[in-house]
Amino acid sequence: MITLSVRGLPRSTTEESLTALFTEYGVVRSLTMAKDLFSGDCKGFATIGMEGHEARAAMAALDGREWNGGLVRVGPDRPRPGRGGKRR
């Protein structure tokens, strides 16, 4: 499974609409969308888990595409350096 990082989502994005967008390319195994604590609106980014070939197809088709008024950026999720790891 590959985890994709999705950025540039409009505030009006819902989990259902994002799932519908990505299911055109395969099965969405997991979806985590950052939401505003008070309004419940999308904060503009999410992570999506899909199988390898499906994730690559979604990345190729959706990266740089305009969707619902926002320019969506899709790429592999890379952990930030300095986060987690072994404690000394």
DSSP file (Angstrom, degrees, kcal/mol; ACC not computed):
  #  RESIDUE AA STRUCTURE BP1 BP2  ACC     N-H-->O    O-->H-N    N-H-->O    O-->H-N    TCO  KAPPA ALPHA  PHI   PSI    X-CA   Y-CA   Z-CA
    1    1 A M              0   0    0      0, 0.0     2,-0.4     0, 0.0    50,-0.2   0.000 360.0 360.0 360.0 140.9    0.0    0.0    0.0
    2    2 A I  E     -A   50   0A   0     48,-3.3    48,-2.4    74,-0.0     2,-0.6  -0.931 360.0-141.6-113.6 136.3    1.2    3.5   -0.8
    3    3 A T  E     -A   49   0A   0     -2,-0.4    74,-3.0    46,-0.2     2,-0.4  -0.876  18.4-155.8 -98.9 125.4    0.2    6.6    1.2
    4    4 A L  E     -AB  48  76A   0     44,-3.7    44,-2.2    -2,-0.6     2,-0.6  -0.792   8.5-141.6-101.6 142.0   -0.5    9.7   -1.0
    5    5 A S  E     -AB  47  75A   0     70,-3.7    70,-2.0    -2,-0.4     2,-0.5  -0.910  17.8-165.0-100.2 124.1   -0.2   13.2    0.3
    6    6 A V  E     +AB  46  74A   0     40,-3.1    40,-2.4    -2,-0.6     2,-0.3  -0.953  12.9 173.5-115.3 122.9   -3.0   15.4   -1.2
    7    7 A R  E     +AB  45  73A   0     66,-2.8    66,-2.6    -2,-0.5    38,-0.2  -0.837  49.8  45.6-125.8 161.2   -2.5   19.2   -1.0
    8    8 A G        +     0   0    0     36,-1.0    37,-0.2    -2,-0.3    -1,-0.1   0.705  67.6 160.2  82.5  21.6   -4.4   22.3   -2.3
    9    9 A L        -     0   0    0     35,-2.0    -1,-0.2    -3,-0.2    62,-0.1  -0.525  42.0-114.0 -76.1 141.8   -7.9   21.0   -1.5
   10   10 A P    >   -     0   0    0      0, 0.0     3,-1.8     0, 0.0    34,-0.2  -0.355  25.2-112.8 -70.2 157.2  -10.6   23.7   -1.3
   11   11 A R  T 3  S+     0   0    0      1,-0.3    31,-1.7    32,-0.1    33,-0.1   0.746 114.2  63.8 -62.3 -23.9  -12.3   24.3    2.1
   12   12 A S  T 3  S+     0   0    0     56,-0.2    -1,-0.3    29,-0.2     2,-0.1   0.467  75.7 122.9 -81.3  -0.7  -15.6   22.9    0.8
   13   13 A T    <   -     0   0    0     -3,-1.8    29,-0.3    29,-0.1     2,-0.3  -0.369  43.4-164.6 -65.5 136.2  -14.0   19.4    0.3
   14   14 A T     >  -     0   0    0     -2,-0.1     4,-2.2     1,-0.1     5,-0.2  -0.799  32.8-114.0-114.4 162.6  -15.7   16.5    2.1
   15   15 A E  H  > S+     0   0    0     -2,-0.3     4,-2.4     1,-0.2     5,-0.2   0.873 117.8  53.4 -61.7 -36.3  -14.4   13.0    2.8
   16   16 A E  H  > S+     0   0    0      2,-0.2     4,-2.3     1,-0.2    -1,-0.2   0.915 109.4  46.2 -66.1 -43.7  -17.1   11.6    0.5
   17   17 A S  H  > S+     0   0    0      2,-0.2     4,-1.8     1,-0.2    -2,-0.2   0.878 114.1  48.5 -68.9 -36.1  -16.2   13.9   -2.5
   18   18 A L  H  X S+     0   0    0     -4,-2.2     4,-2.0     2,-0.2    -2,-0.2   0.899 111.4  49.8 -69.4 -40.6  -12.5   13.2   -2.1
   19   19 A T  H  X S+     0   0    0     -4,-2.4     4,-2.1    -5,-0.2    -2,-0.2   0.917 109.7  51.9 -61.8 -43.4  -13.1    9.4   -1.9
   20   20 A A  H  < S+     0   0    0     -4,-2.3     4,-0.5     1,-0.2    -1,-0.2   0.881 108.2  52.0 -61.3 -38.8  -15.3    9.7   -5.0
   21   21 A L  H >< S+     0   0    0     -4,-1.8     3,-0.6     1,-0.2    -1,-0.2   0.917 115.1  40.3 -63.7 -43.8  -12.5   11.5   -6.9
   22   22 A F  H >< S+     0   0    0     -4,-2.0     3,-1.8     1,-0.2     4,-0.5   0.727 100.3  70.9 -82.3 -22.1   -9.9    8.8   -6.0
   23   23 A T  T 3< S+     0   0    0     -4,-2.1    -1,-0.2     1,-0.3    -2,-0.2   0.636  81.6  75.8 -71.2 -10.9  -12.1    5.8   -6.5
   24   24 A E  T <  S+     0   0    0     -3,-0.6    -1,-0.3    -4,-0.5    -2,-0.1   0.733 105.0  37.0 -64.1 -20.6  -12.0    6.5  -10.3
   25   25 A Y  S <  S-     0   0    0     -3,-1.8     2,-0.3     1,-0.3    -2,-0.2   0.470 130.7 -57.7-112.3  -6.5   -8.5    5.0  -10.1
   26   26 A G  S    S-     0   0    0     -4,-0.5     2,-0.4    -3,-0.2    -1,-0.3  -0.958  77.0 -32.9 155.9-170.8   -8.9    2.2   -7.5
   27   27 A V        -     0   0    0     -2,-0.3     2,-0.8    -3,-0.1    24,-0.5  -0.652  47.7-138.3 -83.3 127.7  -10.0    1.3   -4.0
   28   28 A V  E     -C   50   0A   0     -2,-0.4    22,-0.2     1,-0.2     3,-0.1  -0.786  21.3-178.2 -85.1 112.1   -9.4    3.9   -1.3
   29   29 A R  E     +     0   0A   0     20,-2.6     2,-0.3    -2,-0.8    21,-0.2   0.835  66.6   3.6 -81.7 -35.5   -8.1    1.9    1.7
   30   30 A S  E     -C   49   0A   0     19,-1.3    19,-2.5     2,-0.0     2,-0.3  -0.994  58.8-171.9-150.5 151.3   -7.7    4.8    4.1
   31   31 A L  E     +C   48   0A   0     -2,-0.3     2,-0.4    17,-0.2    17,-0.2  -0.963   3.6 179.1-147.5 127.0   -8.4    8.5    4.1
   32   32 A T  E     -C   47   0A   0     15,-2.7    15,-2.6    -2,-0.3     2,-0.5  -0.976   9.5-174.2-129.1 117.9   -7.4   11.1    6.7
   33   33 A M  E     -C   46   0A   0     -2,-0.4     2,-0.4    13,-0.2    13,-0.2  -0.942  24.7-125.9-116.1 131.7   -8.4   14.7    6.0
   34   34 A A  E     -     0   0A   0     11,-1.9     9,-2.9    -2,-0.5    10,-0.4  -0.603  34.2-171.7 -75.6 128.0   -7.4   17.6    8.2
   35   35 A K  E     -C   42   0A   0     -2,-0.4     7,-0.2     7,-0.3     2,-0.2  -0.909  30.0-102.7-123.8 149.9  -10.4   19.6    9.4
   36   36 A D     >  -     0   0    0      5,-3.2     4,-1.4    -2,-0.3     7,-0.0  -0.498  30.7-133.9 -66.1 135.2  -10.8   22.8   11.2
   37   37 A L  T  4 S+     0   0    0     -2,-0.2    -1,-0.1     1,-0.2    -2,-0.0   0.853  97.8  30.7 -62.3 -38.0  -11.7   22.1   14.8
   38   38 A F  T  4 S+     0   0    0      1,-0.1    -1,-0.2     3,-0.0    -2,-0.0   0.890 129.6  30.5 -93.1 -44.3  -14.6   24.6   15.0
   39   39 A S  T  4 S-     0   0    0      2,-0.1    -2,-0.1     1,-0.0     3,-0.1   0.745  89.5-134.7 -90.0 -23.8  -16.1   24.9   11.6
   40   40 A G     <  +     0   0    0     -4,-1.4    -3,-0.1     1,-0.3     3,-0.1   0.491  55.6 143.6  80.9   2.7  -15.4   21.3   10.4
   41   41 A D        -     0   0    0      1,-0.1    -5,-3.2    -6,-0.1    -1,-0.3  -0.367  60.5 -93.1 -73.5 155.3  -14.1   22.7    7.0
   42   42 A C  E     - C   0  35A   0    -31,-1.7    -7,-0.3   -29,-0.3    -1,-0.1  -0.434  23.9-146.2 -65.6 138.7  -11.2   21.0    5.2
   43   43 A K  E     -     0   0A   0     -9,-2.9    -8,-0.1     2,-0.3    -1,-0.1   0.468  52.3 -96.0 -86.6  -2.4   -7.8   22.6    6.0
   44   44 A G  E    S+     0   0A   0    -10,-0.4   -35,-2.0   -34,-0.2   -36,-1.0   0.435  93.4  73.7 107.8  -1.0   -6.6   21.9    2.5
   45   45 A F  E     +A    7   0A   0    -11,-0.3   -11,-1.9   -38,-0.2    -2,-0.3  -0.988  44.4 167.5-146.7 156.9   -4.7   18.6    2.9
   46   46 A A  E     -AC   6  33A   0    -40,-2.4   -40,-3.1    -2,-0.3     2,-0.4  -0.965  26.1-129.4-155.1 164.8   -5.3   14.9    3.3
   47   47 A T  E     -AC   5  32A   0    -15,-2.6   -15,-2.7    -2,-0.3     2,-0.4  -0.985  22.5-169.2-123.0 140.1   -3.5   11.5    3.2
   48   48 A I  E     -AC   4  31A   0    -44,-2.2   -44,-3.7    -2,-0.4     2,-0.5  -0.991  11.3-147.9-131.6 133.9   -5.0    8.6    1.2
   49   49 A G  E     +AC   3  30A   0    -19,-2.5   -20,-2.6    -2,-0.4   -19,-1.3  -0.900  29.7 155.0-104.1 126.8   -3.9    5.0    1.2
   50   50 A M  E     -AC   2  28A   0    -48,-2.4   -48,-3.3    -2,-0.5   -22,-0.1  -0.936  48.0 -84.7-141.0 162.8   -4.2    3.0   -2.0
   51   51 A E     >  -     0   0    0    -24,-0.5     4,-3.0    -2,-0.3     5,-0.2  -0.332  52.5-101.7 -65.5 156.1   -2.6   -0.1   -3.6
   52   52 A G  H  > S+     0   0    0      1,-0.2     4,-2.3     2,-0.2     5,-0.2   0.877 116.2  38.7 -51.1 -58.6    0.6    0.6   -5.5
   53   53 A H  H  > S+     0   0    0      1,-0.2     4,-1.7     2,-0.2    -1,-0.2   0.853 118.9  49.7 -67.7 -33.1   -0.5    0.6   -9.1
   54   54 A E  H  > S+     0   0    0      2,-0.2     4,-2.3     1,-0.2    -1,-0.2   0.897 110.7  50.1 -69.4 -40.9   -3.8    2.3   -8.3
   55   55 A A  H  X S+     0   0    0     -4,-3.0     4,-2.5     1,-0.2    -2,-0.2   0.904 110.2  49.8 -64.2 -41.9   -1.9    5.0   -6.3
   56   56 A R  H  X S+     0   0    0     -4,-2.3     4,-2.2    -5,-0.2    -1,-0.2   0.876 110.7  50.0 -65.4 -36.9    0.5    5.6   -9.1
   57   57 A A  H  X S+     0   0    0     -4,-1.7     4,-2.0     2,-0.2    -2,-0.2   0.910 112.3  47.2 -66.5 -42.3   -2.4    6.0  -11.6
   58   58 A A  H  X S+     0   0    0     -4,-2.3     4,-2.6     2,-0.2     5,-0.3   0.899 112.0  50.7 -65.0 -41.1   -4.2    8.4   -9.3
   59   59 A M  H  X S+     0   0    0     -4,-2.5     4,-1.8     1,-0.2    15,-0.2   0.925 111.6  47.2 -62.4 -45.5   -1.0   10.4   -8.8
   60   60 A A  H  < S+     0   0    0     -4,-2.2    -1,-0.2     1,-0.2    -2,-0.2   0.873 119.1  39.9 -64.9 -38.0   -0.3   10.6  -12.6
   61   61 A A  H  < S+     0   0    0     -4,-2.0    -2,-0.2    -5,-0.2    -1,-0.2   0.839 123.3  34.7 -82.6 -33.5   -3.9   11.7  -13.4
   62   62 A L  H >< S+     0   0    0     -4,-2.6     3,-2.1    -5,-0.2     2,-0.3   0.682  81.8 109.1-101.8 -19.6   -4.6   14.1  -10.5
   63   63 A D  T 3< S+     0   0    0     -4,-1.8    10,-0.2    -5,-0.3     3,-0.1  -0.429  96.8   5.8 -65.0 122.0   -1.4   15.9   -9.8
   64   64 A G  T 3  S+     0   0    0      8,-2.7    -1,-0.3     1,-0.3     2,-0.3   0.499  98.3 137.0  85.7   5.1   -1.7   19.5  -10.9
   65   65 A R  E <   -D   72   0B   0     -3,-2.1     7,-2.6     7,-0.5     2,-0.4  -0.614  56.1-122.7 -86.7 142.1   -5.4   19.1  -11.8
   66   66 A E  E     +D   71   0B   0     -2,-0.3     2,-0.4     5,-0.2     5,-0.2  -0.714  36.9 173.5 -82.3 132.0   -7.9   21.8  -11.0
   67   67 A W  E >   -D   70   0B   0      3,-3.1     3,-1.7    -2,-0.4    -2,-0.0  -0.962  62.3 -18.1-145.3 122.5  -10.7   20.4   -8.9
   68   68 A N  T 3  S-     0   0    0     -2,-0.4   -56,-0.2     1,-0.3     3,-0.1   0.815 128.9 -48.1  51.6  36.7  -13.6   22.3   -7.2
   69   69 A G  T 3  S+     0   0    0      1,-0.3     2,-0.3   -59,-0.1    -1,-0.3   0.526 120.4  96.8  87.8   5.8  -11.7   25.6   -7.5
   70   70 A G  E <  S-D   67   0B   0     -3,-1.7    -3,-3.1   -60,-0.1     2,-0.8  -0.939  74.0-122.3-127.5 151.4   -8.4   24.4   -6.1
   71   71 A L  E     -D   66   0B   0     -2,-0.3     2,-0.3    -5,-0.2    -5,-0.2  -0.824  35.4-147.0 -92.1 108.1   -5.2   23.2   -7.8
   72   72 A V  E     -D   65   0B   0     -7,-2.6    -8,-2.7    -2,-0.8    -7,-0.5  -0.589  11.5-163.3 -84.4 132.6   -4.7   19.7   -6.3
   73   73 A R  E     -B    7   0A   0    -66,-2.6   -66,-2.8    -2,-0.3     2,-0.4  -0.973   9.3-174.9-114.7 124.8   -1.1   18.4   -5.7
   74   74 A V  E     +B    6   0A   0     -2,-0.5   -68,-0.2   -68,-0.2   -11,-0.1  -0.979  17.7 138.2-124.7 129.3   -0.8   14.6   -5.3
   75   75 A G  E     -B    5   0A   0    -70,-2.0   -70,-3.7    -2,-0.4     2,-0.1  -0.956  57.1 -66.2-156.5 171.3    2.5   12.9   -4.4
   76   76 A P  E     -B    4   0A   0      0, 0.0     2,-0.5     0, 0.0   -72,-0.3  -0.415  55.3-113.1 -65.5 140.1    3.9   10.1   -2.2
   77   77 A D        -     0   0    0    -74,-3.0   -74,-0.2   -29,-0.1   -30,-0.0  -0.631  35.5-169.5 -77.3 123.2    3.6   10.9    1.5
   78   78 A R        -     0   0    0     -2,-0.5     2,-0.0    -3,-0.0   -74,-0.0  -0.959  22.9-119.1-116.0 129.0    7.1   11.4    2.9
   79   79 A P        -     0   0    0      0, 0.0     3,-0.1     0, 0.0     0, 0.0  -0.345  34.5-107.4 -64.1 145.0    7.7   11.6    6.7
   80   80 A R    >   -     0   0    0      1,-0.1     3,-1.4     2,-0.1     2,-0.1  -0.495  37.3-106.9 -71.9 139.7    9.2   14.8    7.9
   81   81 A P  T 3  S+     0   0    0      0, 0.0     3,-0.1     0, 0.0    -1,-0.1  -0.398 103.3  28.4 -66.3 143.3   12.8   14.6    9.0
   82   82 A G  T 3  S+     0   0    0      1,-0.3     2,-0.5    -2,-0.1    -2,-0.1   0.472  91.8 118.6  87.8   1.6   13.4   14.8   12.7
   83   83 A R  S <  S-     0   0    0     -3,-1.4    -1,-0.3     0, 0.0     2,-0.0  -0.880  77.1 -25.6-103.5 130.2    9.9   13.3   13.5
   84   84 A G  S    S+     0   0    0     -2,-0.5     2,-0.1     1,-0.1    -2,-0.0  -0.263  79.8 119.8  71.7-158.2    9.7   10.1   15.5
   85   85 A G        -     0   0    0      2,-0.0     2,-0.3    -2,-0.0    -1,-0.1  -0.429  67.9 -19.8  94.2-170.1   12.5    7.6   15.4
   86   86 A K        -     0   0    0     -2,-0.1     2,-0.3     1,-0.0    -2,-0.0  -0.543  57.4-139.4 -81.0 135.9   14.7    6.1   18.1
   87   87 A R              0   0    0     -2,-0.3    -1,-0.0     1,-0.1    -2,-0.0  -0.673 360.0 360.0 -90.4 149.3   15.1    7.9   21.4
   88   88 A R              0   0    0     -2,-0.3    -1,-0.1     0, 0.0    -2,-0.0   0.415 360.0 360.0-108.2 360.0   18.5    8.0   23.0
